[in-house]
Structure formats: C-alpha cells, structure tokens
Amino acid sequence: MRRAGAAAVERLPLAPSATQFEADVGPASDGRAAVIYQRCGGTSIAPTGCDLFVYSLGDTSGERPVRNASDPDLNDVQPTPSTVS
C-alpha cells in the first residue's frame, strides 16, 4: 500500500493468501480508511470457504471478518461490486 505523500510502499501486516483475491480501499463503518478483501481455501482455480475480511488502516487491531456479509453456506466473493457496461 502507498499512503498519500509517502515515497515508499508499505507492506500491511497480513498473512499471505494462497489464492488470488481482489481488495478495495474505502471508508469503514467508523469512517476510517479500511481495506476489504476475501480469504479462501482451496486453489486459485477452485477457491472454497471464502469469507470477507476488513483491515482498518487507522488502528492496529488487525483484520476482522465482515460479519454482516458472511454466509457460511456460500463463498463470499467480490468485496466491492464490479461495474458492468
């Protein structure tokens, strides 16, 4: 991640993922900047057990699951809506 005005890229303290994923930065429910992304098991070709997580950029509490967007019976994917033209 690169913060506004910073010359260097900053590595977030998050565990790596074995699968490809999308992430987006935006305001969290408390108004602070946060990154939302998915964590999955399986492989990049066949991800399983996907859940959405959020990492607040304004504190050091670490990642937390997005509880109001989690469905234990489905793979939770696409942390932000895709634009379709």
C-alpha positions as CSV (number, residue, x, y, z in Angstrom):
1,M,0.0,0.0,0.0
2,R,1.2,3.5,-0.6
3,R,-0.2,6.2,1.7
4,A,-0.8,9.8,0.3
5,G,2.5,11.7,0.3
6,A,4.6,8.6,1.1
7,A,7.6,7.8,-1.1
8,A,7.8,4.2,-0.2
9,V,5.3,1.3,-0.5
10,E,4.2,-0.1,2.9
11,R,3.6,-3.8,3.4
12,L,0.4,-4.4,5.5
13,P,0.8,-6.9,8.4
14,L,-1.5,-9.5,6.9
15,A,-0.9,-13.2,6.2
16,P,-0.4,-14.1,2.6
17,S,-3.1,-15.8,0.6
18,A,-2.6,-19.0,-1.5
19,T,-5.4,-17.9,-3.8
20,Q,-5.8,-14.7,-5.9
21,F,-8.1,-12.1,-4.5
22,E,-9.5,-8.6,-5.0
23,A,-9.2,-5.9,-2.5
24,D,-10.6,-2.4,-2.2
25,V,-9.9,0.6,0.0
26,G,-12.7,2.7,1.3
27,P,-14.3,4.0,4.4
28,A,-15.2,1.5,7.2
29,S,-18.4,1.9,9.2
30,D,-16.5,4.1,11.6
31,G,-15.4,6.4,8.7
32,R,-11.7,5.5,8.8
33,A,-10.0,4.1,5.8
34,A,-10.0,0.3,5.5
35,V,-9.1,-2.5,3.1
36,I,-11.7,-5.1,2.4
37,Y,-10.7,-8.4,0.8
38,Q,-11.6,-12.1,0.7
39,R,-9.8,-15.1,2.2
40,C,-10.3,-18.5,0.7
41,G,-9.1,-22.0,1.0
42,G,-8.5,-24.3,-2.0
43,T,-6.7,-23.1,-5.0
44,S,-6.9,-20.1,-7.3
45,I,-8.7,-22.2,-9.8
46,A,-11.2,-23.6,-7.3
47,P,-11.4,-21.4,-4.2
48,T,-13.5,-22.8,-1.3
49,G,-14.7,-21.4,2.0
50,C,-14.3,-17.8,1.1
51,D,-15.1,-15.1,3.6
52,L,-14.8,-11.3,3.5
53,F,-12.4,-9.5,5.9
54,V,-11.6,-5.9,6.7
55,Y,-8.4,-4.3,7.8
56,S,-8.6,-0.8,9.3
57,L,-5.8,1.5,8.2
58,G,-6.4,3.7,11.2
59,D,-5.6,1.4,14.1
60,T,-3.6,-1.8,14.9
61,S,-6.4,-4.1,15.7
62,G,-5.7,-6.4,12.7
63,E,-8.1,-8.0,10.3
64,R,-11.6,-8.9,11.3
65,P,-14.4,-10.8,9.5
66,V,-17.2,-8.8,7.8
67,R,-20.0,-10.3,9.9
68,N,-23.0,-8.7,8.1
69,A,-21.8,-10.0,4.7
70,S,-20.8,-13.6,5.6
71,D,-22.8,-16.6,4.6
72,P,-21.5,-19.9,5.9
73,D,-23.2,-21.8,3.1
74,L,-21.7,-19.7,0.2
75,N,-18.3,-18.5,-0.9
76,D,-18.3,-14.7,-0.1
77,V,-16.5,-13.1,-3.0
78,Q,-16.1,-9.7,-4.8
79,P,-15.6,-7.4,-1.8
80,T,-16.9,-4.5,-4.0
81,P,-19.4,-4.6,-6.8
82,S,-18.0,-4.8,-10.3
83,T,-19.0,-2.3,-12.9
84,V,-20.8,-3.9,-15.9
85,S,-21.1,-1.9,-19.1
